[in-house]
Amino acid sequence: MHKTKLKRVGILTCIFYVCFLKIWGLVWSNHPKVLLIGGGYMGALSPLIAATLIFFSSRRFKGKERNVWLLMLWATISLFIAHVIWSYYMIYIGINLPFPNLADLFLFIFILLYAIAIFYKLYINKFYYKFIQIIMDTFMVLTIITTVGWIYFIKPILNEKGLNLVNLIFFSYPILQMTLFYCLVMFLFIPRYAFHKWTIILNMASTFIYFTTTIIFFTNYINDPTQLSQPMVIYLLWVICPLLIGISSLFDQQVSDYPTTQFKEKIDIIMDLKNSTYLLRLYMPYINIVILTLLTIIKWDEILSIVVGGGIYIILLIIKHSIMLVENKMLINKLSEANNLLEERVRERTQEIELINKELEYMAQHDPMTGLPNRRLFRQRLEACFESSKNGDVSKFALLFIDIDRFKKVNDFLGHETGDYLLIEITKRLKACTRPIDTICRQGGDEFLILLDQINDYEDALAIANKITESLKEPFYIKGFEINITASIGVAIHPIHGSSGEMLMRNADIAMYKAKEKGRNIVELYNEEQSEELSKKVILEKAIFKRTE
């Protein structure tokens, strides 16, 4: 059955059941025997309904989470058996149960399994230190309750009726009530992620109601042991208690549906400071000490009992604070580890960002296909050479302007992909012909620029240019094709052919065009005697090229 549908059916069933019992009480209010029969049967049927709801809810859980609600299931079944035994004696036999009896046994089992289920839930969620602290807190509260109960309740009755086996078993009921109260207090200290919020609220309500109604029943029984029936409100509240436990199972969730347990634990440590439960746990030891102090003043004649209870309380308080010291030390270590981990993550992230920035910078300054410096980076290095020459660090450098002859035919006949592979292979040969200090740039299309740094004279530049032309004459084998190409190279020397980067590139370009006019596959050194008409022609062609782009 779907969770939402199961929740709706379960809640409506419980509301109908409670309303039916209330109507039964109103109709038969003047017939104690019929009222007793209705209360007995309804009281027995209530934990059975709760067990059914828990059974269907437990099927939604997996692994250890299911075991928690299976323990709750057996707890409600034990309560059902206790109610059946009690109803049998009260309705059919018409007497109160003798002490001890099976109903008491199954009631003990119910409370024991109920408490174990709560502790087990905390344990499997890995709240280890909280688990121990909760035990200490609740035992400390239980010590105060036991001390007060002994002075005002148990000891006076034992003095009146004497100490024997029957009375000891009889006083098991106050012990049961204190155990229930113990469970109630424990719910106040449960971390917010151990159970769903409504699961905690409904179980707290159930425990408080059970504790209160059983105390009333116990008090009525002491005053009149022959009185079998109880007020209708007692039956009604008895019915509600297991139903609340059953409904609470419909709200709980698998632990995997919550945030990671380690994350929960760290968040709990921080967020508890803003939680009223934290303040309760903080001031609880001092409140208990005040209670013991007031009890000493009011009941000085019971100083021995107070000293025993106070001594046990102080021992538990010391154990709790010792555990807290260990937990605080571990917390400091965890925070230190977390801080180191955070710093490591920050360093890794910073390195990743730096690497990405370097990659972006590289992409912004290099041709994506050949990996050569683009025009932007080439101009930066060319300007750096001019700055060095002004400072006297570099005397001469040269610029080679290379144009691949008839490259367009390669693209037209063999395709652009083949042309791209050819440019990559040309790049490899250019690198083989130049020095590490030289800069090769892909100007665009089939044009390349080479900055020859630190040369002695123009002959060094011409020698490298001739080496390039000879290298490019060798056939290229690409995708099964043999491709033969040549290159026209224009050479311009600083400072003879230009006092700026723009002028040097323009003159090298003019020299390259002069090489093409002479028949291609030629290295041409710029000279000022080259016609002004050629210079205008180069400028015009460049302008037309840019416009068509």
C-alpha positions in Angstrom: 0.0 0.0 0.0 1.3 3.5 -0.8 2.7 5.5 2.1 0.2 8.4 1.8 -2.8 6.1 1.4 -1.6 4.0 4.3 -1.2 7.1 6.5 -4.7 8.3 5.5 -6.4 4.9 6.2 -4.5 4.5 9.5 -5.4 7.9 10.9 -9.0 7.6 9.9 -9.3 4.2 11.4 -7.9 5.4 14.7 -10.2 8.4 14.7 -13.2 6.2 14.0 -12.2 3.8 16.7 -11.8 6.5 19.4 -15.1 8.0 18.4 -16.8 4.7 18.6 -15.4 4.1 22.1 -16.5 7.5 23.2 -20.1 6.9 21.9 -20.0 3.5 23.7 -19.2 5.2 26.9 -22.0 7.8 26.5 -24.6 5.2 25.6 -23.7 2.7 28.5 -22.6 5.3 31.1 -25.2 3.9 33.5 -24.2 0.3 33.1 -20.8 -0.3 34.7 -20.7 -4.0 33.6 -21.3 -3.2 29.9 -18.9 -0.3 30.2 -16.3 -2.6 31.6 -16.8 -5.1 28.8 -16.6 -2.4 26.1 -13.5 -0.9 27.8 -11.8 -4.3 28.0 -12.4 -5.4 24.4 -11.7 -1.9 23.0 -8.5 -1.8 25.1 -7.4 -5.1 23.8 -8.2 -4.3 20.2 -6.4 -1.0 20.2 -2.8 -2.4 20.4 -3.8 -4.9 17.7 -4.7 -2.1 15.4 -1.5 -0.4 16.3 0.5 -3.6 15.5 -1.2 -3.8 12.1 -0.3 -0.2 11.3 3.3 -0.8 12.4 3.5 -4.1 10.4 2.5 -2.4 7.1 4.8 0.6 7.9 7.8 -1.6 8.6 7.6 -3.1 5.1 8.7 0.3 3.8 12.0 0.1 5.7 15.1 -1.9 4.9 17.9 -3.5 6.9 18.4 -2.3 10.5 15.7 0.4 10.1 13.1 -2.3 9.7 14.3 -4.0 13.0 13.4 -0.8 14.9 9.8 -1.1 13.9 9.7 -4.8 14.3 10.7 -4.3 17.9 7.8 -1.8 18.2 5.6 -4.4 16.5 6.4 -7.1 19.1 6.1 -4.5 21.9 2.5 -3.7 20.8 1.7 -7.4 20.4 2.9 -7.9 24.0 0.7 -5.1 25.1 -2.2 -6.7 23.2 -1.6 -10.0 25.1 -1.4 -8.1 28.4 -4.8 -6.5 27.7 -6.4 -9.8 26.7 -5.3 -11.5 29.9 -6.5 -8.5 32.0 -9.8 -8.4 30.2 -10.3 -12.1 30.7 -9.9 -11.9 34.4 -11.9 -8.6 34.8 -14.8 -9.5 32.5 -15.3 -13.3 32.6 -13.9 -14.1 36.0 -14.8 -10.8 37.6 -11.7 -10.5 39.9 -8.6 -8.5 39.9 -5.5 -10.3 38.7 -3.4 -11.9 41.4 0.2 -10.7 41.8 2.3 -11.7 40.0 0.5 -12.6 36.8 1.1 -13.0 33.0 -0.4 -9.5 32.3 2.4 -7.9 34.3 5.0 -10.0 32.5 3.8 -8.9 29.1 3.5 -5.3 30.2 7.1 -5.5 31.3 8.0 -6.9 27.9 6.1 -4.1 26.1 8.0 -1.4 28.0 11.4 -3.2 27.6 11.0 -3.7 23.8 9.7 -0.1 23.4 12.8 1.3 25.2 15.1 -1.0 23.2 13.6 0.1 19.9 14.3 3.7 20.7 17.9 3.1 21.8 18.5 0.8 18.8 17.3 3.6 16.5 19.9 5.9 18.0 22.6 3.3 17.7 22.1 2.4 14.0 22.1 6.1 13.2 25.6 6.3 14.6 24.8 8.8 17.4 27.3 6.9 19.6 28.2 9.7 22.0 24.8 11.2 22.0 23.5 7.7 22.7 25.7 7.5 25.8 24.8 11.0 26.8 21.1 10.3 26.5 21.5 7.2 28.7 23.3 9.3 31.3 20.7 12.2 31.2 17.8 9.9 31.5 19.4 7.8 34.3 20.1 11.0 36.1 16.4 12.1 35.8 15.4 8.6 36.8 17.6 8.7 39.9 15.8 11.9 41.1 12.4 10.4 40.4 13.3 7.2 42.2 14.6 9.2 45.2 11.4 11.3 45.4 9.2 8.3 44.8 11.0 6.3 47.5 10.6 9.0 50.1 7.0 10.0 49.4 5.5 6.8 48.0 7.3 3.5 48.1 8.8 3.7 51.6 5.6 4.7 53.4 3.6 1.9 51.8 6.4 -0.7 52.6 6.4 0.5 56.3 2.6 0.0 56.4 2.3 -3.3 54.5 5.7 -4.8 55.2 8.3 -6.2 52.8 7.4 -9.4 51.0 7.4 -10.9 47.5 3.9 -9.9 46.7 4.5 -6.3 47.7 7.8 -6.2 45.7 6.0 -7.4 42.6 3.2 -5.0 43.4 5.7 -2.1 43.4 6.8 -3.2 40.0 4.0 -0.9 38.7 5.7 2.3 40.0 8.9 1.0 38.5 7.1 0.5 35.2 5.7 4.1 35.4 9.2 5.5 36.1 10.5 3.5 33.1 7.8 5.0 31.0 8.6 8.4 32.3 12.3 7.5 31.5 11.2 6.9 27.9 9.3 10.2 27.8 12.4 12.1 29.0 14.5 10.3 26.5 12.4 11.6 23.7 13.3 15.1 24.7 17.0 14.4 24.1 16.7 12.5 20.9 18.6 14.2 18.0 16.3 15.8 15.4 17.3 13.3 12.7 16.9 10.1 14.7 13.1 10.0 14.2 10.7 12.0 12.1 9.4 15.1 14.0 5.9 13.7 14.2 7.1 10.3 15.2 8.8 11.9 18.2 5.8 14.0 19.1 3.3 11.2 18.9 5.4 8.8 20.9 6.0 11.5 23.6 2.2 12.0 23.7 1.6 8.2 24.0 4.2 7.8 26.7 2.9 10.7 28.7 -0.7 9.5 28.5 0.3 6.0 29.4 2.3 7.2 32.4 -0.5 9.5 33.6 -3.4 7.0 33.2 -1.5 4.1 34.9 -0.6 6.3 37.9 -4.3 7.1 38.2 -5.3 3.5 37.9 -2.6 2.5 40.4 -3.9 5.2 42.8 -7.5 4.1 42.5 -6.5 0.5 43.0 -4.6 1.3 46.3 -7.6 3.3 47.5 -10.2 0.5 46.6 -8.7 -2.9 45.4 -12.2 -4.3 45.0 -13.2 -1.7 42.4 -12.9 -3.3 38.9 -14.2 -0.6 36.6 -12.4 2.6 35.9 -13.7 6.0 34.7 -14.5 6.0 31.0 -11.7 8.6 30.4 -9.1 6.0 31.6 -10.3 3.4 29.0 -10.4 6.1 26.3 -6.8 7.2 27.1 -5.6 3.5 27.2 -7.0 3.0 23.8 -5.4 6.2 22.4 -1.8 5.3 23.7 -1.0 2.3 21.4 -2.9 4.0 18.5 -0.5 7.0 18.7 2.4 4.6 18.5 0.9 2.9 15.5 0.2 6.3 13.8 3.8 7.5 14.5 5.2 4.6 12.4 3.4 6.0 9.4 5.5 9.3 9.6 8.9 7.9 10.1 11.4 7.6 7.2 14.3 5.5 6.1 17.6 6.9 7.4 18.8 7.2 3.8 16.0 9.7 3.1 17.7 12.1 5.6 21.1 13.9 5.0 24.3 11.9 5.5 24.7 10.7 9.1 28.1 12.3 9.6 26.6 15.6 8.2 23.6 15.2 10.5 25.9 14.8 13.5 28.0 17.9 12.6 24.8 20.0 11.9 23.3 18.7 15.2 26.3 20.0 17.1 26.0 23.4 15.7 22.2 23.8 15.5 21.6 22.4 19.0 22.7 25.7 20.4 19.5 27.2 18.9 17.4 24.4 20.1 15.3 24.5 23.3 16.2 20.9 23.9 19.9 21.9 24.2 19.0 24.4 26.9 17.0 21.7 28.8 20.0 19.4 28.7 22.3 22.2 29.8 20.2 23.2 32.8 18.9 19.8 33.8 21.8 18.8 36.1 21.4 22.1 38.0 17.6 21.7 38.2 18.1 18.2 39.7 20.6 19.5 42.2 18.1 22.2 43.3 15.4 19.4 43.7 17.8 17.4 45.9 18.6 20.5 47.9 14.9 21.3 48.5 14.2 17.7 49.3 17.0 17.8 51.9 15.5 20.9 53.5 11.9 19.6 53.5 12.7 15.9 54.4 15.7 16.2 56.7 14.6 13.0 58.4 15.1 11.1 55.1 18.7 12.4 54.7 20.0 8.8 54.2 17.8 8.2 51.2 18.6 11.6 49.8 22.4 11.0 50.3 22.1 7.7 48.4 20.1 9.2 45.6 22.4 12.2 45.5 25.5 10.0 45.5 24.3 8.0 42.5 23.3 11.2 40.8 26.8 12.7 41.3 28.5 9.5 40.0 26.3 9.6 36.8 27.1 13.4 36.4 30.8 12.7 36.6 30.6 9.9 34.1 28.6 12.2 31.8 31.1 15.0 32.0 33.9 12.6 31.4 32.2 11.4 28.3 31.6 15.0 27.2 35.3 15.8 27.6 36.2 12.8 25.4 33.6 13.9 22.9 34.8 17.5 22.9 38.4 16.3 22.3 37.2 14.1 19.4 35.1 17.0 18.1 38.2 19.3 18.1 40.1 16.6 16.2 37.2 16.3 13.7 37.0 20.1 13.2 40.8 20.2 12.7 40.6 17.4 10.1 37.6 19.1 8.5 39.6 22.4 8.4 42.6 20.6 6.9 40.4 19.0 4.4 38.8 22.3 3.5 42.1 23.9 3.0 43.2 21.0 0.8 40.0 21.3 -1.2 40.6 25.1 -1.5 44.2 24.5 -2.8 42.9 21.9 -5.2 40.2 24.2 -6.4 42.7 27.1 -6.7 45.0 24.9 -8.8 42.1 23.8 -11.0 41.1 27.4 -11.5 44.8 28.4 -12.3 45.0 25.5 -14.7 41.7 26.5 -16.4 43.0 30.1 -16.6 46.2 29.0 -18.2 44.3 26.9 -20.7 42.0 29.8 -21.5 45.0 32.1 -21.9 46.7 29.5 -24.1 43.6 29.2 -26.2 43.4 33.0 -26.5 47.0 33.3 -27.7 47.3 30.2 -29.9 45.8 28.8 -33.1 43.4 26.0 -32.2 44.3 23.8 -35.1 48.1 24.0 -35.4 48.9 25.1 -31.8 51.0 27.9 -33.1 51.0 31.4 -31.5 48.2 33.5 -33.1 48.6 37.1 -34.4 48.0 38.6 -30.9 50.8 36.7 -29.2 53.1 37.2 -32.3 52.6 41.0 -32.1 53.4 40.9 -28.4 56.7 39.1 -29.0 57.5 41.3 -32.0 57.0 44.4 -29.9 59.1 42.9 -27.1 62.0 42.5 -29.7 61.6 46.2 -30.6 61.7 47.2 -26.9 64.9 45.0 -26.4 66.5 46.6 -29.5 65.8 50.1 -28.0 67.6 49.0 -24.8 70.5 47.6 -26.8 69.8 44.0 -25.8 69.1 42.8 -29.3 70.7 44.3 -32.4 69.0 42.5 -35.3 66.0 40.3 -35.9 64.1 39.3 -39.0 60.6 38.6 -40.1 59.6 35.9 -42.6 56.3 36.2 -44.3 55.4 32.7 -45.8 52.6 32.0 -48.2 51.9 28.4 -49.3 51.6 28.3 -53.1 48.4 27.0 -54.7 47.0 25.9 -51.3 43.5 26.7 -52.4 43.6 23.9 -55.0 44.3 21.4 -52.2 41.1 22.5 -50.4 39.1 22.5 -53.7 40.2 19.1 -54.9 41.0 17.1 -51.7 38.7 18.9 -49.2 39.2 21.2 -46.3 39.9 18.3 -43.9 42.9 17.3 -46.0 43.9 20.9 -46.1 43.8 21.1 -42.3 46.0 18.0 -42.0 48.4 19.6 -44.5 48.7 22.8 -42.5 49.5 20.7 -39.4 52.3 18.9 -41.3 53.6 22.2 -42.6 53.7 23.4 -39.0 55.9 20.5 -38.0 58.4 21.2 -40.8 58.5 24.8 -40.0 59.4 24.0 -36.4 62.1 21.6 -37.6 63.7 24.4 -39.6 63.7 27.1 -37.0 65.4 27.6 -33.6 63.7 27.3 -30.1 64.1 31.1 -29.7 62.1 31.8 -32.9 58.4 32.4 -33.0 56.2 30.8 -35.7 52.7 32.3 -36.2 49.8 31.2 -38.3 48.7 34.5 -39.9 45.5 33.0 -41.2 44.5 30.7 -44.0 47.8 29.5 -45.7 50.0 32.3 -44.4 52.6 32.0 -41.7 54.9 34.5 -40.0 58.2 33.6 -38.4 60.1 35.9 -36.1 63.9 35.2 -36.2 65.3 36.6 -33.0 69.0 37.4 -32.4 70.5 37.1 -35.9 73.9 38.4 -37.0 72.9 39.6 -40.5 70.4 39.1 -43.3 72.3 36.0 -44.5 71.2 34.1 -41.4 67.6 34.9 -42.2 68.0 33.9 -45.8 69.6 30.7 -44.8 66.7 29.7 -42.6 64.2 30.8 -45.3 65.9 28.7 -47.9 66.0 25.8 -45.5 62.2 26.1 -45.2 61.6 26.2 -49.0 63.7 23.1 -49.4 61.9 21.3 -46.6 58.4 22.1 -48.0 59.4 20.8 -51.4 59.4 17.3 -50.0 56.1 15.5 -50.7 53.4 15.3 -48.0 51.5 12.0 -47.6 48.1 12.6 -46.2 45.1 10.3 -46.2 46.6 8.2 -49.1 47.4 11.3 -51.2 50.9 12.5 -52.2 50.8 16.3 -52.1 53.6 18.5 -53.5 53.6 22.2 -52.5 56.0 25.1 -52.5 56.2 28.3 -50.6 56.9 32.0 -51.4 58.8 33.8 -48.6 59.3 37.5 -48.0 62.1 38.6 -45.7 62.4 41.9 -43.8 65.3 42.7 -41.5 65.3 45.1 -38.5 66.4 47.8 -38.3 67.1 48.1 -42.0 63.5 47.5 -43.3 61.4 48.9 -40.6 61.5 50.7 -37.3 58.1 49.4 -36.1 56.3 46.0 -36.0 53.6 47.2 -38.5 56.2 48.5 -41.0 58.3 45.4 -40.7 55.3 43.1 -41.3 54.1 45.3 -44.3 57.6 45.2 -45.9 57.9 41.4 -45.4 54.4 41.0 -47.0 55.5 43.1 -50.0 58.7 41.0 -50.4 56.5 37.8 -50.3 54.3 39.2 -53.1 57.4 40.1 -55.1 58.5 36.4 -54.7 55.1 35.2 -56.1 55.5 37.5 -59.1 58.8 36.1 -59.8 57.3 32.6 -60.2 56.7 31.3 -56.6 58.9 28.9 -54.5 61.3 31.9 -54.1 62.8 33.7 -51.1 62.8 37.4 -51.6 64.6 40.0 -49.4 62.8 43.3 -49.2 64.5 46.3 -50.7 63.3 49.9 -51.0 63.7 49.9 -54.8 60.7 47.6 -55.1 58.0 49.5 -56.9 55.5 51.7 -55.1 52.9 50.1 -57.4 53.5 46.7 -55.8 53.0 48.2 -52.4 49.7 49.7 -53.4 48.7 46.4 -54.9 49.4 44.5 -51.7 47.4 47.0 -49.7 44.5 46.8 -52.1 44.4 43.0 -52.0 44.5 43.0 -48.2 41.6 45.5 -48.1 39.5 43.4 -50.5 40.3 40.3 -48.5 39.2 41.8 -45.2 36.0 43.2 -46.8 35.0 39.8 -48.2 35.7 38.2 -44.8 
